[in-house]
Amino acid sequence: MGNGIQSIHPFVMFFYYLFVGFYAMFFNHPVFLLVGCFALVAVNLTHDRGSSMKQWLPMMVGMTLLIILVNPFINSRGTHVFFYFRGKQVTLEATLYGVVTSMSLLMILLLFISLNLVLNGNKILYIFSRILPKTAFLIMLSIRFVPLLKRRLTEIQDVQRLKGRTIRQGSIRNRAKSGMAIMQILLAWSLEEAIETADSMKARGYGTGKRSPYNPFRLTKVDRQWLVYLFVLFIISVIGGLLGYGKIIIYPKLGTLHLYSLDWVVFASSMAIILFPVFVEGREQLKWKYSA
């Protein structure tokens, strides 16, 4: 089952991702979201030293900048006017709303990169198979679909390049023909494997009776302690958020950005949740260091 975060029970990790996703959409204070983004970067660095995150980095940076730059020009609400552009006012409130929205979406993307590394297909099936077996299987296929197609497309392009077929060189017509040939091979390969998977599932009786998990995950005492840890901190964060801490008023007029004492309590509780994988990996490293 692995060490560190990979050894934590799937249910614990499921609630972790659920809580962090809630945090990204529930709080809107820029400090909360900015530090939350950095915390999730640290979490991804503990998984694979950021290899998966680096692949998505250009898209995440582009999305963030696009939302921040475009939102003030399409949304003219607010009272603090920077300047006028073609008769529309560009306001501080609209700019800040773009910043908050972009950071919230960035947190969700970073969270899903981590989820894809930690909650693999077997763990997803284990969590949902008893109550929603078909839905669990579809979720597993969806998570696996894009990386699988990307890997297959790279393999096909490498082989076709040896045959002189490439979408990067030649006339537009030849590049289009090469692209269509590559897509045809990719589609045929995917359909063929889908038929083989369906036949294999039918032969093994998938969905005909009660399913037993392949991996015998057991909820240990440590897992229960981590669950209590997450739930207590989550309750503190939610109560604080419902009381208005960790949030700001943007429209129609920008409220104060000042953080009060209870804001910092909610902030510390939320960060303790987000950094949970870092704590687990750090604990594992200390165990290895002092047991050697």
Residue pairs with C-beta under 8 A, 6 or more apart in sequence:
1 7
1 215
1 217
3 284
4 46
4 280
4 281
4 284
5 13
5 46
5 47
5 118
5 277
5 280
5 281
6 118
8 223
8 226
8 280
9 217
9 218
9 219
9 220
9 223
10 119
10 123
10 124
10 126
10 127
10 217
11 127
11 219
11 223
11 227
12 223
12 226
12 227
12 230
13 118
13 119
13 123
14 119
14 127
15 227
15 230
15 231
16 230
16 273
16 276
16 277
17 111
17 114
17 115
17 119
19 230
19 234
19 273
20 40
20 107
20 111
20 273
20 274
21 108
21 111
22 234
22 238
23 32
23 36
23 107
23 237
23 270
23 273
23 274
24 33
24 36
24 104
24 107
24 108
24 111
25 104
25 108
26 238
26 241
26 246
27 33
27 36
27 241
27 246
27 247
27 270
28 100
28 104
28 247
28 248
28 250
29 246
29 247
29 248
29 257
29 259
29 263
30 96
30 99
30 100
30 103
30 248
30 257
31 257
31 259
31 267
32 246
32 267
32 270
33 100
33 103
33 104
33 107
34 103
35 267
35 271
36 103
36 107
36 270
36 271
36 274
37 103
37 106
37 107
37 110
39 271
39 274
39 275
39 278
40 107
40 110
40 111
40 114
40 274
41 50
41 53
41 110
42 275
42 278
43 110
43 114
43 274
43 275
43 277
43 278
44 50
44 52
44 53
44 110
44 113
44 114
44 117
45 53
46 277
46 278
46 281
47 114
47 117
47 118
47 277
48 117
52 113
52 116
52 117
53 110
53 113
56 109
56 113
60 106
60 109
60 110
63 102
63 105
63 106
63 109
64 102
64 103
64 105
64 106
65 102
67 98
67 101
67 102
67 105
68 95
68 98
68 99
68 102
69 98
70 98
71 94
71 95
71 97
71 98
71 101
72 82
72 90
72 91
72 94
72 95
72 98
73 85
73 88
73 90
75 94
75 97
75 98
76 88
76 89
76 90
76 91
76 94
77 91
77 93
77 94
77 251
77 252
78 89
78 91
78 92
78 93
78 94
78 250
78 251
78 252
78 253
78 254
79 91
79 93
79 252
79 253
79 254
80 91
80 92
80 93
80 254
81 89
81 90
81 91
81 92
82 89
82 90
82 91
82 92
82 95
83 89
83 90
84 90
92 254
93 250
93 251
93 252
93 253
93 254
96 250
96 254
97 250
97 251
100 250
114 277
116 143
116 147
118 277
119 127
121 140
121 143
121 144
122 213
122 214
122 215
123 215
123 217
124 136
124 139
124 140
124 143
125 136
125 137
125 140
125 213
126 213
126 215
126 217
127 136
128 135
128 136
128 139
129 136
129 137
129 211
129 213
130 211
133 207
133 211
134 207
137 206
149 186
149 190
152 186
152 189
152 190
153 182
153 186
156 182
156 185
156 186
156 189
157 166
157 167
157 182
160 166
160 178
160 181
160 182
160 185
165 178
165 181
165 182
166 175
166 178
167 175
167 178
167 179
167 182
168 175
169 175
170 178
201 207
226 276
226 280
229 276
230 273
230 276
233 269
233 270
233 272
233 273
234 269
234 273
236 265
236 266
236 269
237 246
237 266
237 269
237 270
237 273
240 246
240 262
240 263
240 265
240 266
240 269
241 247
241 266
243 262
245 260
245 262
245 263
245 265
245 266
246 263
246 266
246 267
246 270
248 254
248 255
248 256
248 257
249 255
259 267
